[in-house]
Amino acid sequence: MNPGASDNKDDFDEIRPPRLDEFLDMTFDHPASKFRYFTKDIVPTSNQASWEFYIQSSGKDETGVLEWDNSQFGSNVAKIFYSTWAVCR
C-alpha cells in the first residue's frame, strides 16, 4: 500500500514481461488495463484490502513458500490472512 497509489495502473505497479521457457510468476490480473498482467500491484493505503493473484510455474511438482515480512511497518497489530484455491488447467 502507498498513499500515492491508485486502484488502476500507476507508477508503483509493474507489468509482467513475456515469459521465457522456464518461469515462476506471481501475477495480478487487471482486465480493464491496456496491459492486463501486473507483477507488482500497489494500492492506496486503507484499513483493509484484498488482492487476488495467481502463481504459475513451468516447473512440475514443486513446492512453493509464500512469506510476508511486516517489519517495515513497525510494531503494530496489523495482520495478513491468506487463503488459497487451486485451478487445474
Residue frames as qw, qx, qy, qz and C-alpha x, y, z in Angstrom:
[[0.000, 0.888, 0.459, 0.000, 0.00, 0.00, 0.00],
 [0.388, -0.045, 0.019, 0.920, 1.05, 3.54, -0.68],
 [0.135, 0.677, 0.431, -0.581, -0.96, 6.75, -0.15],
 [0.164, 0.567, -0.332, -0.736, 0.05, 7.93, -3.65],
 [0.139, 0.007, 0.931, 0.337, -1.15, 4.75, -5.39],
 [0.591, 0.127, -0.073, -0.793, -4.38, 4.26, -7.33],
 [0.773, 0.055, 0.583, -0.242, -6.56, 1.20, -7.88],
 [0.787, 0.615, 0.054, -0.023, -5.59, 1.32, -11.58],
 [0.803, 0.206, -0.019, 0.559, -2.16, 1.26, -13.25],
 [0.135, -0.987, 0.092, -0.012, 0.21, 3.81, -11.75],
 [0.344, 0.747, -0.539, 0.185, 3.97, 4.35, -11.41],
 [0.473, -0.479, 0.675, -0.302, 4.15, 1.92, -8.46],
 [0.903, 0.146, 0.353, -0.198, 2.86, -1.05, -10.50],
 [0.086, -0.488, 0.748, 0.441, 4.91, -3.23, -12.83],
 [0.819, 0.334, -0.097, -0.456, 3.71, -5.07, -15.94],
 [0.795, -0.202, 0.561, 0.109, 4.63, -8.71, -16.46],
 [0.205, 0.583, -0.595, -0.515, 7.01, -9.16, -19.41],
 [0.858, 0.207, -0.347, -0.316, 6.57, -12.11, -21.79],
 [0.821, -0.429, 0.371, -0.066, 7.57, -15.43, -20.24],
 [0.158, 0.573, -0.784, -0.179, 10.71, -17.38, -21.00],
 [0.661, 0.041, -0.722, -0.201, 10.74, -21.19, -21.37],
 [0.522, -0.301, -0.696, 0.391, 11.27, -21.57, -17.61],
 [0.127, -0.526, 0.011, -0.841, 9.31, -19.22, -15.37],
 [0.300, -0.458, -0.733, 0.403, 7.88, -18.58, -11.93],
 [0.046, -0.420, -0.203, -0.884, 5.26, -15.82, -11.93],
 [0.040, -0.528, -0.666, 0.525, 3.14, -14.06, -9.36],
 [0.054, 0.268, 0.473, 0.838, 0.56, -12.20, -11.45],
 [0.182, 0.475, 0.514, -0.691, -2.17, -9.71, -10.56],
 [0.250, 0.419, 0.725, 0.486, -4.90, -9.59, -13.21],
 [0.116, 0.532, 0.203, -0.814, -6.27, -6.17, -14.27],
 [0.459, 0.424, 0.725, 0.291, -8.65, -6.86, -17.18],
 [0.188, 0.929, 0.295, -0.115, -9.55, -3.16, -17.60],
 [0.272, -0.754, 0.350, 0.486, -5.92, -2.16, -18.15],
 [0.595, 0.682, -0.339, -0.257, -4.27, -1.96, -21.58],
 [0.416, 0.376, -0.810, 0.173, -1.54, -4.23, -20.19],
 [0.754, -0.409, -0.271, -0.436, -3.57, -6.70, -18.21],
 [0.893, -0.250, -0.313, 0.205, -0.98, -8.67, -16.21],
 [0.096, -0.872, 0.334, -0.344, 0.96, -6.97, -13.39],
 [0.732, 0.049, -0.582, 0.351, 3.88, -8.42, -11.42],
 [0.239, -0.166, -0.511, 0.809, 3.58, -5.72, -8.77],
 [0.205, -0.653, -0.534, -0.496, 0.27, -4.19, -7.67],
 [0.216, -0.129, -0.477, 0.842, 0.42, -1.30, -5.18],
 [0.171, -0.699, -0.612, -0.328, -2.95, 0.04, -3.98],
 [0.132, -0.682, 0.131, -0.707, -3.95, 3.13, -1.97],
 [0.117, 0.116, -0.786, 0.596, -3.48, 2.94, 1.80],
 [0.622, -0.384, -0.244, -0.637, -6.55, 1.69, 3.64],
 [0.513, -0.418, 0.602, -0.446, -7.52, -0.16, 6.80],
 [0.731, 0.058, 0.674, -0.086, -8.45, -3.24, 4.79],
 [0.440, 0.581, -0.456, -0.511, -7.57, -4.55, 1.34],
 [0.825, -0.008, 0.565, 0.007, -7.58, -7.79, -0.60],
 [0.225, 0.598, -0.594, -0.489, -5.63, -8.95, -3.61],
 [0.928, 0.181, 0.309, -0.100, -6.33, -11.79, -5.98],
 [0.130, 0.732, -0.611, -0.272, -3.21, -13.14, -7.60],
 [0.977, 0.188, -0.033, -0.092, -2.01, -16.19, -9.47],
 [0.317, -0.653, 0.665, 0.173, 1.21, -18.10, -9.01],
 [0.913, 0.389, 0.035, -0.114, 2.29, -20.10, -12.03],
 [0.329, -0.639, 0.649, 0.248, 5.44, -22.02, -12.85],
 [0.683, 0.445, -0.496, -0.297, 6.84, -24.05, -15.71],
 [0.015, 0.357, -0.900, 0.250, 8.20, -26.49, -13.08],
 [0.721, -0.202, -0.551, -0.368, 6.43, -29.73, -12.26],
 [0.801, -0.431, -0.412, 0.048, 5.53, -30.98, -8.77],
 [0.410, 0.249, -0.390, 0.786, 7.44, -28.29, -6.90],
 [0.368, -0.713, -0.539, 0.257, 6.53, -26.84, -3.51],
 [0.201, 0.606, 0.009, 0.770, 6.34, -23.07, -3.10],
 [0.404, -0.493, -0.530, 0.559, 6.56, -20.93, 0.02],
 [0.033, 0.764, 0.224, 0.604, 4.86, -17.55, 0.40],
 [0.495, -0.354, -0.445, 0.657, 6.31, -15.30, 3.12],
 [0.033, -0.889, -0.247, -0.383, 5.15, -11.90, 4.37],
 [0.524, -0.082, -0.333, 0.780, 7.69, -9.56, 6.01],
 [0.173, -0.875, -0.404, -0.202, 5.78, -6.95, 8.01],
 [0.615, -0.395, -0.205, 0.650, 8.88, -5.46, 9.70],
 [0.263, 0.223, 0.170, 0.923, 8.97, -2.23, 7.62],
 [0.312, -0.662, -0.403, -0.549, 5.60, -1.25, 9.07],
 [0.105, -0.483, 0.515, -0.700, 6.99, -1.14, 12.61],
 [0.059, -0.112, -0.922, 0.365, 5.48, -2.66, 15.71],
 [0.503, -0.006, 0.003, -0.864, 1.72, -2.88, 15.24],
 [0.563, 0.059, 0.759, -0.322, -1.14, -5.36, 15.34],
 [0.609, 0.481, -0.275, -0.568, -1.71, -5.47, 11.57],
 [0.617, -0.107, 0.780, 0.022, -2.17, -8.99, 10.24],
 [0.410, 0.337, -0.581, -0.617, -2.33, -10.69, 6.87],
 [0.732, 0.079, 0.611, -0.292, -4.75, -13.50, 6.15],
 [0.184, 0.402, -0.738, -0.510, -4.08, -15.85, 3.28],
 [0.772, 0.176, 0.524, -0.314, -6.49, -18.22, 1.62],
 [0.038, -0.361, 0.772, 0.522, -5.83, -20.48, -1.34],
 [0.809, 0.333, 0.386, -0.292, -7.62, -22.34, -4.05],
 [0.345, -0.291, 0.730, 0.513, -6.27, -24.27, -6.98],
 [0.692, 0.571, 0.053, -0.439, -7.30, -24.18, -10.59],
 [0.592, -0.174, 0.702, 0.356, -6.03, -27.01, -12.76],
 [0.529, 0.696, -0.094, -0.477, -5.64, -26.28, -16.46]]
